[in-house]
Amino acid sequence: MTTRPQLMTVDDAKALPVAKVREIFERHLNPGQLHFMKLLGFDEVLISRAEGMYYYDQNNRPILDFFGGFGSVAYGHNHPRILAARKKFQDEKRHEICMAFMSQYVTALAHNLAQIAPGDLKNVFLTNCGSVANEAALKLCERYAGPKRTKIAYASNSFHGKTRAALSVTDSEFYQNGFTLLPNRQRVKFGDLDSLEQALKSDPSIGTFIVETVQGGAGIVHAPASYWQGVRELCTKHDVVWFADEVQCGIGRTGKFFAFEHYGVVPDIVTLAKSLGGGKTAIGAYIARRDMHARAYGPSKVALIHGPATFSGMGEGCVTAIEALNVLYDEKLIENSAASGARLLAGLQKLQQSYPKLLKDVRGMGLMIGIEFADLSDTLPFGMKQMVSLLDDKLKGSLCGFTGALMLRDHNTLVAFTEYNRNVIRLEPPLIASAEHVDAFLKSFETLLDSGVTGIIGRYARRAIA
Ligand SMILES: Cc1ncc(COP(=O)(O)O)c(C=O)c1O
């Protein structure tokens, strides 16, 4: 007879106190990650529910979400229409896995994405996350470009995910960390047309250029319209696939559905994930030129060599994405992203003028905004340097760690850090953010800046010591 292991029930999970979660996290998940959370005080918070712009913690404290899961919560938390669509799907006992038959839900989602995407971007493939959307898209590009042109150009400071191929074109020693990577790749400088041209001219084996339209992990970094127009021209001239990774910057985040729409050009393939799932499900996609798909997987002999995958196009996931896309347009969230983003940026620019020693730069489009702090090495009073390095080893002495921790503790507001530039805080709130939410954020942030460097570090240190 099988012995029943001691399992927790769902109700047990919901009732776990924060100390117990911390203990189990340390034992069965990632103790190193917990160390990092402790530095920030994030290990003291357990979210009990989430609605709209807010998380609510175990003490029912509302936390204003300006992190937004790096752009995964465009519709806010638990949007009622998205919840209702999911519930109806369950109540009607619709099917989930559909590998044998055609799925009406996959089909409708593909239709919607093809309606939204400009130009020849018409062929859709569904995945469960951004990394796998990029993997799938890179495989499509490779087959389209042919066996003599398998090399992939990628940009400096890029982030495309942590699976093998995506990691190979992610420009980070920190993440690559000695893993075996694809050999067929060539780094070029982001935003530098000469660098791309040089690579494409000198190496005809390059068949694909993968690039984020707005670099998220680099700290919200843009290139001007002239760069994107040049990318389009160069890729067309050299018959290279321009692969736009819009996993983070797509779905209205920058004030257009796709960020590349700001520049009047269209790539050959684009990937999406994050908010495609309406904040409720894990779904990613690529949308490619139809002729690319036809060349790569058109003949029936090769039609099944990449897809479908078991979980590519789960019923409820597709229904969630379909409803979410309808909400995006019905509630004019793309327009709201542009308007609230402009208000937020203008407010931050004012703060930058008031606190030039603290804030080096503020930048962004729509609700994808970076705040770059001045380097502590320039601003920190001499005696504090040693204390800072003790308290803040992971964040490399940047003010972001202190402000992020204090925004949460003292101002009930969540912000995000940035992988490659520890001086940058990323703001990617839900696209439902109103003028009131923006003003509330600006007020809290101003109060924090007003304490000055010494005040910020002092407040943090008191917390760490307490
Ligand atoms: C631009 C970009 N591409 C790809 C990914 C990977 O997506 P996922 O975490 O869903 O695998 C991310 C995640 O942050 C991203 O920002």
The ligand as an SDF file (V2000), in Angstrom:
LIG
                    3D

 16 16  0  0  0  0  0  0  0  0999 V2000
   12.9130   41.4350  -22.7700 C   0  0  0  0  0  0  0  0  0  0  0  0
   12.6980   40.1140  -22.1170 C   0  0  0  0  0  0  0  0  0  0  0  0
   12.8000   38.9830  -22.8390 N   0  0  0  0  0  0  0  0  0  0  0  0
   12.6050   37.7790  -22.2960 C   0  0  0  0  0  0  0  0  0  0  0  0
   12.3060   37.6310  -20.9650 C   0  0  0  0  0  0  0  0  0  0  0  0
   12.1160   36.2690  -20.3770 C   0  0  0  0  0  0  0  0  0  0  0  0
   10.7870   36.0810  -20.0600 O   0  0  0  0  0  0  0  0  0  0  0  0
   10.3620   34.9500  -19.0010 P   0  0  0  0  0  0  0  0  0  0  0  0
   10.8300   35.3850  -17.6700 O   0  0  0  0  0  0  0  0  0  0  0  0
    8.8540   34.9190  -19.1160 O   0  0  0  0  0  0  0  0  0  0  0  0
   10.9710   33.6740  -19.4510 O   0  0  0  0  0  0  0  0  0  0  0  0
   12.1900   38.7720  -20.1690 C   0  0  0  0  0  0  0  0  0  0  0  0
   11.8920   38.6390  -18.7260 C   0  0  0  0  0  0  0  0  0  0  0  0
   12.0450   39.5240  -17.9440 O   0  0  0  0  0  0  0  0  0  0  0  0
   12.3960   40.0390  -20.7540 C   0  0  0  0  0  0  0  0  0  0  0  0
   12.3130   41.1590  -20.0250 O   0  0  0  0  0  0  0  0  0  0  0  0
  1  2  1  0
  2  3  1  0
  2 15  2  0
  3  4  2  0
  4  5  1  0
  5  6  1  0
  5 12  2  0
  6  7  1  0
  7  8  1  0
  8  9  2  0
  8 10  1  0
  8 11  1  0
 12 13  1  0
 12 15  1  0
 13 14  2  0
 15 16  1  0
M  END
$$$$
